[in-house]
Amino acid sequence: MPIQVPQEEHQPHVIIGCIDELEKGISLLNSINDNDYVHLALPYVESSIGEHFRHILDLFHSLMKKNTSEPINYNIRRRGHEIEKNREMAINEIKGVIRWLLNFPIENLTTSVSLLTEVSPYEKQEHIMLSSIEREITFASLHASHHYALIKVITTSIGINTQSAFGLAPTTTTYLRGEA
Protein backbone atom coordinates (compact mmCIF):
# COMPACT_ATOMS: atom_id res chain seq x y z
CA MET A 1 0.00 0.00 0.00
CA PRO A 2 1.44 3.41 -0.93
CA ILE A 3 2.63 5.68 1.84
CA GLN A 4 0.33 8.67 1.95
CA VAL A 5 1.88 12.12 1.61
CA PRO A 6 0.16 14.41 4.13
CA GLN A 7 -2.33 16.63 2.29
CA GLU A 8 -1.63 19.70 4.39
CA GLU A 9 2.03 19.70 3.40
CA HIS A 10 3.12 20.76 -0.05
CA GLN A 11 5.75 18.36 -1.30
CA PRO A 12 7.89 19.31 -4.29
CA HIS A 13 7.39 17.31 -7.48
CA VAL A 14 10.94 15.94 -7.14
CA ILE A 15 10.04 14.33 -3.81
CA ILE A 16 6.59 13.11 -4.90
CA GLY A 17 7.98 11.61 -8.13
CA CYS A 18 10.75 9.84 -6.28
CA ILE A 19 8.33 8.43 -3.72
CA ASP A 20 6.05 7.24 -6.53
CA GLU A 21 9.01 5.44 -8.13
CA LEU A 22 10.03 3.83 -4.84
CA GLU A 23 6.45 2.72 -4.18
CA LYS A 24 6.48 0.90 -7.53
CA GLY A 25 9.39 -1.08 -6.12
CA ILE A 26 7.53 -1.92 -2.92
CA SER A 27 4.51 -3.00 -4.96
CA LEU A 28 6.65 -5.34 -7.03
CA LEU A 29 8.42 -6.76 -3.98
CA ASN A 30 5.06 -7.45 -2.34
CA SER A 31 3.91 -9.33 -5.46
CA ILE A 32 6.82 -11.78 -5.72
CA ASN A 33 8.14 -14.50 -3.47
CA ASP A 34 11.57 -15.01 -1.93
CA ASN A 35 12.69 -17.42 -4.67
CA ASP A 36 11.75 -14.89 -7.36
CA TYR A 37 13.77 -12.25 -5.49
CA VAL A 38 17.03 -14.22 -5.84
CA HIS A 39 16.36 -15.81 -9.26
CA LEU A 40 19.04 -15.33 -11.92
CA ALA A 41 17.52 -15.02 -15.40
CA LEU A 42 20.66 -16.09 -17.22
CA PRO A 43 21.69 -15.41 -19.94
CA TYR A 44 19.46 -12.30 -20.15
CA VAL A 45 20.33 -10.62 -16.86
CA GLU A 46 23.30 -11.58 -14.70
CA SER A 47 21.97 -10.17 -11.43
CA SER A 48 18.95 -11.01 -9.32
CA ILE A 49 16.08 -8.74 -8.41
CA GLY A 50 17.64 -8.54 -4.95
CA GLU A 51 20.98 -7.39 -6.34
CA HIS A 52 19.25 -4.69 -8.37
CA PHE A 53 17.34 -3.42 -5.33
CA ARG A 54 20.54 -3.42 -3.26
CA HIS A 55 22.18 -1.28 -5.93
CA ILE A 56 19.21 1.09 -6.16
CA LEU A 57 19.24 1.51 -2.39
CA ASP A 58 23.01 2.04 -2.30
CA LEU A 59 22.58 5.29 -4.25
CA PHE A 60 19.89 6.50 -1.87
CA HIS A 61 22.08 5.57 1.09
CA SER A 62 24.87 7.69 -0.36
CA LEU A 63 22.46 10.64 -0.40
CA MET A 64 21.03 9.98 3.04
CA LYS A 65 24.43 9.59 4.70
CA LYS A 66 25.84 12.73 3.10
CA ASN A 67 27.55 15.07 5.49
CA THR A 68 28.33 18.66 4.58
CA SER A 69 32.11 18.38 4.45
CA GLU A 70 32.45 15.45 2.03
CA PRO A 71 31.11 14.69 -1.43
CA ILE A 72 28.29 12.24 -2.02
CA ASN A 73 30.16 9.03 -2.83
CA TYR A 74 28.32 6.81 -5.30
CA ASN A 75 31.26 4.40 -5.36
CA ILE A 76 30.30 2.99 -1.95
CA ARG A 77 28.38 -0.24 -2.56
CA ARG A 78 27.19 -3.06 -0.33
CA ARG A 79 27.84 -5.90 -2.79
CA GLY A 80 27.04 -9.25 -1.19
CA HIS A 81 24.96 -7.61 1.58
CA GLU A 82 22.09 -9.60 3.11
CA ILE A 83 19.59 -7.26 1.43
CA GLU A 84 20.34 -9.02 -1.88
CA LYS A 85 18.66 -12.15 -0.49
CA ASN A 86 16.14 -10.66 1.95
CA ARG A 87 13.05 -9.18 0.26
CA GLU A 88 11.52 -7.90 3.52
CA MET A 89 14.73 -6.06 4.35
CA ALA A 90 14.57 -4.34 0.95
CA ILE A 91 10.95 -3.31 1.55
CA ASN A 92 11.88 -1.87 4.96
CA GLU A 93 14.86 0.02 3.54
CA ILE A 94 12.72 1.50 0.77
CA LYS A 95 10.19 2.62 3.38
CA GLY A 96 13.07 4.24 5.28
CA VAL A 97 14.10 6.16 2.16
CA ILE A 98 10.50 7.31 1.70
CA ARG A 99 10.38 8.53 5.31
CA TRP A 100 13.66 10.39 4.73
CA LEU A 101 12.20 12.03 1.62
CA LEU A 102 8.98 13.01 3.41
CA ASN A 103 10.99 14.63 6.20
CA PHE A 104 13.59 16.25 3.96
CA PRO A 105 13.67 20.03 4.54
CA ILE A 106 12.25 21.54 1.35
CA GLU A 107 14.48 24.60 1.68
CA ASN A 108 17.54 22.32 1.41
CA LEU A 109 16.61 20.81 -1.95
CA THR A 110 18.54 23.40 -3.93
CA THR A 111 21.62 23.10 -1.73
CA SER A 112 24.79 22.71 -3.78
CA VAL A 113 26.69 19.49 -3.22
CA SER A 114 29.68 17.78 -4.70
CA LEU A 115 29.71 14.14 -5.64
CA LEU A 116 32.36 11.56 -6.30
CA THR A 117 31.84 8.93 -8.95
CA GLU A 118 33.86 6.76 -11.28
CA VAL A 119 33.74 7.88 -14.90
CA SER A 120 35.71 5.29 -16.91
CA PRO A 121 34.87 1.65 -17.61
CA TYR A 122 38.52 0.87 -18.42
CA GLU A 123 40.46 2.12 -15.41
CA LYS A 124 39.73 3.64 -12.04
CA GLN A 125 39.08 7.30 -12.71
CA GLU A 126 37.14 9.09 -10.03
CA HIS A 127 35.76 12.52 -10.67
CA ILE A 128 34.29 15.12 -8.32
CA MET A 129 31.56 17.31 -9.77
CA LEU A 130 29.01 19.83 -8.55
CA SER A 131 25.29 19.24 -8.35
CA SER A 132 22.34 19.88 -6.04
CA ILE A 133 20.40 17.67 -3.67
CA GLU A 134 17.24 17.85 -5.81
CA ARG A 135 19.21 16.85 -8.91
CA GLU A 136 20.73 13.87 -7.10
CA ILE A 137 17.36 12.75 -5.71
CA THR A 138 16.05 12.93 -9.28
CA PHE A 139 19.07 11.00 -10.54
CA ALA A 140 18.57 8.24 -7.95
CA SER A 141 14.88 8.00 -8.86
CA LEU A 142 15.53 7.81 -12.61
CA HIS A 143 18.33 5.33 -11.97
CA ALA A 144 15.82 3.16 -10.10
CA SER A 145 13.39 3.22 -13.05
CA HIS A 146 16.15 1.99 -15.37
CA HIS A 147 16.98 -0.87 -13.01
CA TYR A 148 13.28 -1.66 -12.86
CA ALA A 149 13.49 -2.24 -16.63
CA LEU A 150 16.09 -4.94 -16.00
CA ILE A 151 14.00 -6.34 -13.18
CA LYS A 152 11.06 -6.50 -15.60
CA VAL A 153 13.16 -8.74 -17.87
CA ILE A 154 13.70 -11.06 -14.90
CA THR A 155 10.04 -11.12 -13.88
CA THR A 156 8.90 -11.66 -17.48
CA SER A 157 11.34 -14.58 -17.82
CA ILE A 158 9.67 -16.34 -14.86
CA GLY A 159 6.09 -15.51 -15.84
CA ILE A 160 5.38 -12.63 -13.47
CA ASN A 161 3.41 -9.70 -14.84
CA THR A 162 4.31 -6.24 -13.59
CA GLN A 163 2.34 -3.01 -13.84
CA SER A 164 2.60 -1.59 -17.34
CA ALA A 165 4.60 1.49 -16.28
CA PHE A 166 7.12 -0.54 -14.28
CA GLY A 167 10.57 0.08 -15.73
CA LEU A 168 9.55 3.05 -17.85
CA ALA A 169 11.08 6.47 -17.37
CA PRO A 170 8.74 9.40 -16.66
CA THR A 171 9.37 10.84 -20.13
CA THR A 172 8.31 7.54 -21.69
CA THR A 173 5.07 7.37 -19.73
CA THR A 174 4.37 11.00 -20.65
CA TYR A 175 4.85 10.08 -24.32
CA LEU A 176 2.63 6.99 -24.01
CA ARG A 177 -0.15 9.09 -22.46
CA GLY A 178 0.05 11.40 -25.48
CA GLU A 179 1.27 14.34 -23.41
CA ALA A 180 4.67 14.78 -25.06
C-alpha positions in Angstrom: 0.0 0.0 0.0 1.4 3.4 -0.9 2.6 5.7 1.8 0.3 8.7 2.0 1.9 12.1 1.6 0.2 14.4 4.1 -2.3 16.6 2.3 -1.6 19.7 4.4 2.0 19.7 3.4 3.1 20.8 0.0 5.8 18.4 -1.3 7.9 19.3 -4.3 7.4 17.3 -7.5 10.9 15.9 -7.1 10.0 14.3 -3.8 6.6 13.1 -4.9 8.0 11.6 -8.1 10.8 9.8 -6.3 8.3 8.4 -3.7 6.0 7.2 -6.5 9.0 5.4 -8.1 10.0 3.8 -4.8 6.4 2.7 -4.2 6.5 0.9 -7.5 9.4 -1.1 -6.1 7.5 -1.9 -2.9 4.5 -3.0 -5.0 6.6 -5.3 -7.0 8.4 -6.8 -4.0 5.1 -7.4 -2.3 3.9 -9.3 -5.5 6.8 -11.8 -5.7 8.1 -14.5 -3.5 11.6 -15.0 -1.9 12.7 -17.4 -4.7 11.8 -14.9 -7.4 13.8 -12.3 -5.5 17.0 -14.2 -5.8 16.4 -15.8 -9.3 19.0 -15.3 -11.9 17.5 -15.0 -15.4 20.7 -16.1 -17.2 21.7 -15.4 -19.9 19.5 -12.3 -20.1 20.3 -10.6 -16.9 23.3 -11.6 -14.7 22.0 -10.2 -11.4 18.9 -11.0 -9.3 16.1 -8.7 -8.4 17.6 -8.5 -5.0 21.0 -7.4 -6.3 19.2 -4.7 -8.4 17.3 -3.4 -5.3 20.5 -3.4 -3.3 22.2 -1.3 -5.9 19.2 1.1 -6.2 19.2 1.5 -2.4 23.0 2.0 -2.3 22.6 5.3 -4.3 19.9 6.5 -1.9 22.1 5.6 1.1 24.9 7.7 -0.4 22.5 10.6 -0.4 21.0 10.0 3.0 24.4 9.6 4.7 25.8 12.7 3.1 27.6 15.1 5.5 28.3 18.7 4.6 32.1 18.4 4.4 32.4 15.4 2.0 31.1 14.7 -1.4 28.3 12.2 -2.0 30.2 9.0 -2.8 28.3 6.8 -5.3 31.3 4.4 -5.4 30.3 3.0 -1.9 28.4 -0.2 -2.6 27.2 -3.1 -0.3 27.8 -5.9 -2.8 27.0 -9.2 -1.2 25.0 -7.6 1.6 22.1 -9.6 3.1 19.6 -7.3 1.4 20.3 -9.0 -1.9 18.7 -12.1 -0.5 16.1 -10.7 1.9 13.1 -9.2 0.3 11.5 -7.9 3.5 14.7 -6.1 4.3 14.6 -4.3 1.0 11.0 -3.3 1.6 11.9 -1.9 5.0 14.9 0.0 3.5 12.7 1.5 0.8 10.2 2.6 3.4 13.1 4.2 5.3 14.1 6.2 2.2 10.5 7.3 1.7 10.4 8.5 5.3 13.7 10.4 4.7 12.2 12.0 1.6 9.0 13.0 3.4 11.0 14.6 6.2 13.6 16.2 4.0 13.7 20.0 4.5 12.2 21.5 1.3 14.5 24.6 1.7 17.5 22.3 1.4 16.6 20.8 -2.0 18.5 23.4 -3.9 21.6 23.1 -1.7 24.8 22.7 -3.8 26.7 19.5 -3.2 29.7 17.8 -4.7 29.7 14.1 -5.6 32.4 11.6 -6.3 31.8 8.9 -8.9 33.9 6.8 -11.3 33.7 7.9 -14.9 35.7 5.3 -16.9 34.9 1.7 -17.6 38.5 0.9 -18.4 40.5 2.1 -15.4 39.7 3.6 -12.0 39.1 7.3 -12.7 37.1 9.1 -10.0 35.8 12.5 -10.7 34.3 15.1 -8.3 31.6 17.3 -9.8 29.0 19.8 -8.6 25.3 19.2 -8.4 22.3 19.9 -6.0 20.4 17.7 -3.7 17.2 17.9 -5.8 19.2 16.9 -8.9 20.7 13.9 -7.1 17.4 12.7 -5.7 16.0 12.9 -9.3 19.1 11.0 -10.5 18.6 8.2 -8.0 14.9 8.0 -8.9 15.5 7.8 -12.6 18.3 5.3 -12.0 15.8 3.2 -10.1 13.4 3.2 -13.1 16.1 2.0 -15.4 17.0 -0.9 -13.0 13.3 -1.7 -12.9 13.5 -2.2 -16.6 16.1 -4.9 -16.0 14.0 -6.3 -13.2 11.1 -6.5 -15.6 13.2 -8.7 -17.9 13.7 -11.1 -14.9 10.0 -11.1 -13.9 8.9 -11.7 -17.5 11.3 -14.6 -17.8 9.7 -16.3 -14.9 6.1 -15.5 -15.8 5.4 -12.6 -13.5 3.4 -9.7 -14.8 4.3 -6.2 -13.6 2.3 -3.0 -13.8 2.6 -1.6 -17.3 4.6 1.5 -16.3 7.1 -0.5 -14.3 10.6 0.1 -15.7 9.6 3.0 -17.8 11.1 6.5 -17.4 8.7 9.4 -16.7 9.4 10.8 -20.1 8.3 7.5 -21.7 5.1 7.4 -19.7 4.4 11.0 -20.7 4.9 10.1 -24.3 2.6 7.0 -24.0 -0.1 9.1 -22.5 0.1 11.4 -25.5 1.3 14.3 -23.4 4.7 14.8 -25.1 
